[in-house]
Amino acid sequence: MGLAWRARNSTGDSSQKVQCSSCHLRAGCLPAGLSPEELEQVDGRLVSWRRKVARGEALFRAGDRFDTVFAVWSGFFKTVISSTQGCEQVTGFRMAGEVIGLDGIETARHRVDAVALENSQVCVVPFSELEALEREVPSLQKQFHKIMSQRIVFGYDVMFLLGSMCAEERVAAFLLELTHRLQTRGFSASRVVLRMSRVELGSFLGLTFETVSRTLAKFQTNGLLVVQRKQIQIADPAGLQQLIDGAQLPGSRQELHKAHARTGSISASSD
């Protein structure tokens, strides 16, 4: 039996129809760009019900049957892939207004775990109903293709981040990208609450816990951030962007390499 059926009978309430037309997140979600008439077509059909997911609970696990995609209505999720040896790698973070579960479309089985980082709610979208509505409402199909394209581009960005950026650039790029996503959903662009741990952030960025903590502390020392545990104020977004564009902080790897080169010895370090 499908994941959606099991979830509905254990944690959900399907008695109340979910109306996309009245949702405050629709401008950045699956119904984005739909006309009032098109919204009327999808209301009560696109989303079958809304499911609560407690902090630490898995929305789905790798290997679970795929028959549903989910739109995050509130909260925050991480996606994790595991090797046969038990090694885990965080592959992304999803927030309100974003779609999760697309990994299962190819094989009809999920490839990753999706775990709530805080108490969350998701809109349950049966994939068969989504496909049917896409045939009836071309604008919905266009938006779904746009979401999939954005996910592909995001994958390219992550490859570039991991392959070409030093630790400071990775953390700066992550913070700016996160604040941009929050801003498009009506949240503050200067204050961020990191829902993930330093370990989880390091796993995503390919850095150690110590490197993430050290980099955030260094950013604060240089006036780029104000860090209070999980709460972060972006004090100098232009400075973070300059760092990504090539400007280096005092004591950065590039500057250290130049100093070593002047003395005739280069000691490279990597995270």
N, C-alpha and C positions, 0 to 999 in steps of 0.2 A: 504494500500500500504506500501511497505517496507521502512525502514529507509534509506537504500542506495539510493533508487529512489528519495525520498524527498530531501535528501542532495544534490544529483547530480543536481537537477533542481533548487536549491536555491543558492548553493555556489560553485559548481564545474564546471569543464570543462573536459568532457570525450572524446574530439576530439583527444587528443594526447595520444598515447599508452605509457605506462610506461615500460621501459626495466630494469628488475632486474639485468641483466648481467653487466650493466654499472653503477649500484648504488654503492656508496662508503660504504654503510652500509650492503651490502649483506652478509658479512662474519659473522655477528652476528644476522641476521634476518632469515626470513623463508627460503630463498634459500641457507642458509649456507651449505657448503659441497657438493653442486651440481657440477657435471662435466660440462665442456663447452657445451657438447651435451644436457645435461639435462636442463641447463639454456636456451638453444635455444628453448626447448620445452615449458618452462613456460613463456618466454618473451611475453609480450603483452596479456597474458591470466590470469596470477595469479593476477595481479593488474589491475583493470579496469580503475582507474583514481586516481588522487591525489587531496585531499580536503584540503582547508585552514580552520583553526579553530581559530577565534580571541580569544585573552586573555579574560577569563571569560565566554566564550561560551561553552555550553555542546556539546560534540561529540555525546553522547546519554544519555538518562535518564532512570532511573529504570522504568520498565514497557513497554519501547519501544520494538517493535518487533525486534527479532534478525534474521538477514540474512547475516550479514557481520562481518568479523573481520578486525581490522585495524593495520597496522604497522606504528609506529611513525617515520616519516621521518625527522622532525625537531621540536624542542620545548619540552614541558614538560606538563604532565597531572597528575591530582590527581583523584583517584576513591573514591567515597563517598557513604556510605550506610546510610539511614535514617530510624528511627523508626516511628511508627504511631503517637507517641507523638511529633514528630518534632525534636528529637535529631539526630545529625549527627555525624558520625564517619568516619574519613579518613582511608581507607583500604590499600592504596598504592600509589606509584608515578611511572609513566612510562616516559621514556626518548627515544631519538632517537635510532632506531634499535630494539625496544621492541614491542611486540604484545599486543594489548588491545582489550577487547570485548569478551574474552573467557567465561565470566560468563553467557552468554546467551545460550550456547550450550544445556544445559540440558532441559530447559523449553521453548526454543524459545522466551524467553523474558529476557531482561537485568535485573539484580538484583541491579545494582549500577548506579550512575551517573558518567560520565567521563567528567571532566571539564579542559579546557586548562589553565595552569598557566602563559602562555605567548603565543604570536602569534605562531601558530604551523601549521604543515602540516602532514597529514596522507595518507598513501597508502591504498586505499579501496580494500579489498579482498573479493569478494562474496564467501560465505561459500560453496555454491553448486559447484562453479568452483574449489575451493580448494579441495573439496572431490574428484571431478573428476580427477584433476591433481595428487592427491595422489595415485590413482589407476594406473595411467600411469607412475608415477615417484616415485618408492618406497623410494628413498632418501629424497624426500620432506615429505613423510609421517613420516619417521623416525625423521626428524628435528622437525616436528610439535608435535610429541609425546614427544620429548625431551623438547620442550618449555613448554608443559603442565606438565611434570614431574617437571621441575624447579619451576613452579608456586606452585605445591603441597609442595615441599621442602621449598619454601619460606614461605608458610603458617605455616609449623612446626617451622621454625626459629622465626617467629613473635610470635607464642604461647609461645615459650621458653623465648623470650625477655620480653614479658609482664608479664609472670608468675614467672620468676626467677631472673630477673635483677633489680637492683636499678636504680635510675634516671641517675646517671653518666654512668653506664654501658650501658644503653639503648642509650643514646646520642652518646657515643663512638662507639658502634656497628653500629649504623645508619650511622655515618660519614665514617667509614671504608668500610662498604658495598657499600655506594654511590660512594666513590672514586674508588673502585674496578670495579664497573659497568662502570664508566666513562673511566677508564684506558683501559678496554677491547675494547672500542670504539675509542681509539686513542686520548683521552683527557688527560689533566694533572692529575696525581695522587696526587698532592700536593696542588692544588688550586681548590676550589669549589665555585660555585655561588648557593646559596640556592634559588631555584625558589619559594619555598613555604614560607608562613609566619611562624612566631614562633607559632602562634595559630594552624595552620594546622599541623606543625611538632609535636606539643604537642598532638594533637588529635590522630595522628598515633601512637605515642609512649605511649599513656596513661598518659600524664603528663600535668600539667598546663602551660600556657604561661609563668608565672613567673618562674617556675622551669626550663624550657628550657633556658630562658634568663640567669638565675642565673648559670646554669651549664656551658653554653658556656663562661660566664665571668670567672668562676672558672678555666676552662681549659686554658684560656688565661693567667690568673695569674700564673698558674703552668707551663707555657711554652709549652703546648701541641698544642695550636692553636694561630693564629693571626686573630682576628675577626674585620672586618670592615663592619658593617651592614650585608648585604647578602653575602658579599665576605669573604670566610674563607680559610686561608692557614693552611694546616696540617703541623705544625712545628715538631712534634714528633710522627709519626705513631706508632713506637715501644712502646712509652709510652701509647698511647691509647689502644694498644693490651694488654699491661701488666695490664692495668686497668680492661679490660674485663676478663683477666685470673685470676684476684683475687687481684692484687695490688690496694690499696686504696689511694686516694688523702688525704692530710691533711684536717681534718674536715669532712670526709665522714661519711656516716651513720654508717658503721661498727665501725669506730674508736670512734665515739660519743657513740655508744652503749657500747663499752668496758669501756670508761671513766665513764659512768653512772653506769655500773656494779661494778666498783671499789668503788663507793660511796654508793652502795646499792640501787640505784634507776635507773630503766630503763624507758626511755620515748621514745616510738616508734613513728615514723612519716612515712607517706606514701603519695605517689602522685598518 
